[in-house]
Amino acid sequence: MKAVVFDLDGTLIDAFDGIHDALTHTMRALGFSPHPFATTKRMVGHGLEELLARAMRPEVVNEAVPIYRARYKEIAVATAKPLPGADRLLRALVGRGVGLALASNKPSYFSQQILDGLGWGACFRAVLGPDVVGKPKPAPIMLETALEQLAVCAADALYVGDMTVDLETARAAKVRAVLVTTGSMSAEELRAAGAEIVVASLDEALPYT
């Protein structure tokens, strides 16, 4: 394997506390009653605008985005918790000379802030988000752009994610996918969507890389 592209939330880190905090802050600021943590967790993964539209109403998204981003900027690093095996896997891949990139529906500047805060920034040759490529996953452009920047073809790459949106993205880009159950979806849900490789942790993902 010449390149591995990772999702971030639910794959490399547990970011749900920070997302829920920022969403709760935003909803209260706009007069909405916050959702329970479990509800927030099930709504993430499709980009900030989609999260805000689902949590509140589509017509308040433009007003909500700057409120959310201001709050999340304050807490993004402090609330990001590396998932088991993440650091080991990243260091092992870098040591083997495998090119790494990040393709997340989180804005790229938040992803970079978190990666730098966790000491992983130098591991990645590309950090992409909808703000960079113009479309969120499952559009394949983010993954395709990552492979272009790594100068690797789809056949020599692997995409690691945690949701069906990641599986859809990998399929559209013709890249093999490994899905971990450390995010918001169960192994049963992922397999029902057609995932061929589902693992419980990033340690279990290592043999596929």
Protein Blocks (a to p, Z undefined) as FASTA:
>chain_A
ZZdcddfehplpccklmmmmmmmmmmmmnopacddfklmmmmgonajklmmmmmmcfklm
mmmmmmmmmmmmmmmmmmpccdehklmmmmmmmmnopacddddfbdfklmmmmmmmnopm
mmpmbdcdfklnopacfbfklmmmmmmmnopafklgccddfbfklmmmmmmnopacdddf
kbmbcfklmmmnopabdcfbfklmmmmZZ
